[in-house]
Amino acid sequence: MIQASAGSELARDSSRARIYNFSAGPAVLPVPVMRQAQEELLDYDGSGLSILETVHRGKTFADIVARTEARLRELLAVPESHAILFLQGGASLQFAMLTLNLSRPGEPLAYADTGHWSARAIAAARELRSVNVAASARENGYTEAPAQEAWQPFADAAYVHITPNETIDGLEFDYLPETAGRPLVADLSSTILSRPLDVSRYGVLYAGAQKNLGPTGLTLVIIRRELAASAGVEVPAILRYRTHIEAGSLYNTPPTFNWYLIGLYLDWVADEGGLEEMARRAEARSTIVYDAIDRSEGFYVNPVAPGSRSRTNIPFGIEDGELEKRFLKEADGAGLKQLEGHRSKGGMRASLYNAMPLAGAETLADFMHDFALRHG
Ligand SMILES: *Cc1c(COP(=O)(O)O)cnc(C)c1O
């Protein structure tokens, strides 16, 4: 009996070591985080209860909430001027919620249109307000980020919204536009915690957790407190940032287990060396995969201009669609999992989040090289 269970333990370990998960989200999680959750699942901290069964109003959960916030404040150096919220409804709910909270009916908004997710954010905002597209990559097919000088003036906008990393298009820009005193709002769903940020420069930043922060189910919102004060009475209480700041994100029952996992994830990031180290790894991983594309002499194609390439999400294709199918099948068999491109684009996409080991990028690059030799 003992031998059998030791054997299956080993099998689990090695099977984990042999696969790499390139999913765009829900995405790869650090193995130590999942191990700890597994160990604590039946009995959290000697309480005799699982976190899954623990009331969100009690001391046990309050400690998790406090520790998670403190850890995040430290990692991202979040100033006291900004509140940290964990909300439900995904980044997609934020598309509407931020519009309702940060602008009044009739006020125009300014957005950068740099890919699939900014287009979704714009469409959601347009249901409520008029949107000026102040910078756009639509004309170039979302292959090159607009230059900072290319932004149109937007002096009357209630806020300025950017999507610095387009998870589907693989397009990224690193500058923050000059907003002439208007609050800057950023969707950082796929790059939060992948590098240090100057939080004080943002009015609101938000990120669905399922890419670089933990499992799906919660959305991180960091908001300059004074911006939360202005929501009008027409905004329902549950959609007001103010409500959630006053309730400490416990206005209604949150997905408690996900919150706990985010706490473990943040501890893991800190243990691994923090955001400078995460940035170094993101650079190293993405360089390996882009090199594999660029050295393939046109066998693999990534359409994004070199200066606008994402360090996190790398879409690529092969001219011959049949070969793409074969690539995905063989890659899966080789333990390189979930490399399918977004359903709107086809092809392949390698998402390289914090929890992707460097060896994952190396193994993918080796596979790509080998596949091109066999089929090129
Ligand atoms: C995944 C993603 C979203 C959508 O997130 P949901 O949690 O599914 O609403 C929005 N923006 C970006 C940049 C994303 O990567």
The ligand as an SDF file (V2000), in Angstrom:
LIG
                    3D

 15 15  0  0  0  0  0  0  0  0999 V2000
   -8.6260   37.7610  -20.4470 C   0  0  0  0  0  0  0  0  0  0  0  0
   -8.7210   39.2240  -20.6050 C   0  0  0  0  0  0  0  0  0  0  0  0
   -9.9240   39.9140  -20.4030 C   0  0  0  0  0  0  0  0  0  0  0  0
  -11.2300   39.2050  -20.0720 C   0  0  0  0  0  0  0  0  0  0  0  0
  -11.2270   38.7260  -18.7970 O   0  0  0  0  0  0  0  0  0  0  0  0
  -12.5440   38.0460  -18.1560 P   0  0  0  0  0  0  0  0  0  0  0  0
  -12.0610   37.7650  -16.7780 O   0  0  0  0  0  0  0  0  0  0  0  0
  -12.8410   36.8370  -18.9620 O   0  0  0  0  0  0  0  0  0  0  0  0
  -13.6240   39.0360  -18.1840 O   0  0  0  0  0  0  0  0  0  0  0  0
   -9.9210   41.2850  -20.5330 C   0  0  0  0  0  0  0  0  0  0  0  0
   -8.7970   41.9560  -20.8450 N   0  0  0  0  0  0  0  0  0  0  0  0
   -7.6220   41.3380  -21.0720 C   0  0  0  0  0  0  0  0  0  0  0  0
   -6.4130   42.1240  -21.4150 C   0  0  0  0  0  0  0  0  0  0  0  0
   -7.5510   39.9450  -20.9470 C   0  0  0  0  0  0  0  0  0  0  0  0
   -6.3890   39.3240  -21.1600 O   0  0  0  0  0  0  0  0  0  0  0  0
  1  2  1  0
  2  3  1  0
  2 14  2  0
  3  4  1  0
  3 10  2  0
  4  5  1  0
  5  6  1  0
  6  7  2  0
  6  8  1  0
  6  9  1  0
 10 11  1  0
 11 12  2  0
 12 13  1  0
 12 14  1  0
 14 15  1  0
M  END
$$$$
